[in-house]
Amino acid sequence: MDQIKNVINNNGLLDDGLILQAFDQVAANGDIVIFKNDGLRANNKITVVITSPIEKFIAIRYDDVTLSVALAKALKEYFEFFAKQA
């Protein structure tokens, strides 16, 4: 979970390395990250979803104008979920 904590604590300044580390951590937990750009929407075109194939938690979804903000919000909620479980 340190990789996810690094993304959360980086003030929304994400580089490819941080993003890939966070994706790897989510995958290592057996969960899935999906992001998309919905060009038909007028606002908040970027969507990030973190979900679990075995329903450990309700899907986490954030829409925003930037990938880094949506991803940071989703990872923060994901991290907080696991922190409560510990």
C-alpha positions in Angstrom: 0.0 0.0 0.0 3.0 2.3 0.1 2.8 2.9 -3.6 -0.8 4.2 -3.2 0.2 6.3 -0.2 2.9 7.9 -2.4 0.3 8.9 -5.0 -2.0 10.4 -2.3 0.8 12.3 -0.7 2.1 13.7 -4.0 -0.4 16.6 -4.1 -1.9 15.5 -7.5 1.4 15.7 -9.2 1.5 12.3 -10.8 4.1 10.9 -13.2 4.0 7.7 -15.2 6.0 5.9 -12.5 3.7 6.8 -9.7 0.6 5.9 -11.7 2.0 2.5 -12.7 3.1 1.7 -9.1 -0.4 2.5 -7.9 -1.9 0.3 -10.6 0.5 -2.5 -9.7 -0.5 -2.3 -6.0 -4.3 -2.4 -6.8 -3.6 -5.4 -9.1 -1.6 -7.1 -6.4 -4.6 -6.8 -4.1 -6.6 -8.6 -6.8 -8.6 -5.5 -7.7 -9.2 -3.6 -11.0 -8.6 0.0 -12.1 -10.5 1.4 -15.1 -10.2 4.8 -16.5 -11.9 6.4 -19.5 -12.3 9.6 -21.3 -16.0 10.3 -22.2 -15.8 12.8 -25.0 -19.6 13.1 -25.1 -19.9 14.6 -21.7 -19.6 18.4 -21.4 -17.9 18.3 -17.9 -15.8 15.9 -16.0 -14.9 13.8 -19.0 -12.4 11.6 -17.1 -13.7 8.7 -15.1 -11.6 6.5 -12.8 -13.2 3.3 -11.3 -11.6 0.9 -8.8 -13.6 -2.3 -8.3 -13.2 -5.8 -6.9 -14.1 -8.9 -8.7 -15.1 -10.5 -5.4 -17.0 -7.5 -4.1 -14.7 -6.7 -1.2 -16.1 -3.2 -1.4 -18.5 -1.1 -3.4 -17.0 0.2 -6.6 -15.1 3.5 -6.1 -15.8 6.0 -8.9 -14.7 9.6 -9.5 -15.3 11.9 -12.5 -13.1 14.9 -13.0 -11.5 17.1 -15.7 -8.1 15.6 -15.1 -6.9 12.1 -14.8 -4.5 12.9 -11.9 -7.2 14.4 -9.7 -9.7 11.6 -10.4 -7.1 8.9 -9.8 -5.8 10.6 -6.6 -9.4 10.8 -5.2 -10.1 7.2 -6.1 -6.9 5.9 -4.6 -7.4 7.9 -1.4 -10.8 6.3 -0.9 -9.4 2.9 -1.8 -6.5 3.3 0.7 -8.9 4.5 3.4 -11.0 1.4 2.9 -8.1 -0.9 3.6 -6.8 1.2 6.5 -10.2 0.7 8.2 -9.9 -3.1 7.7 -6.5 -3.3 9.4 
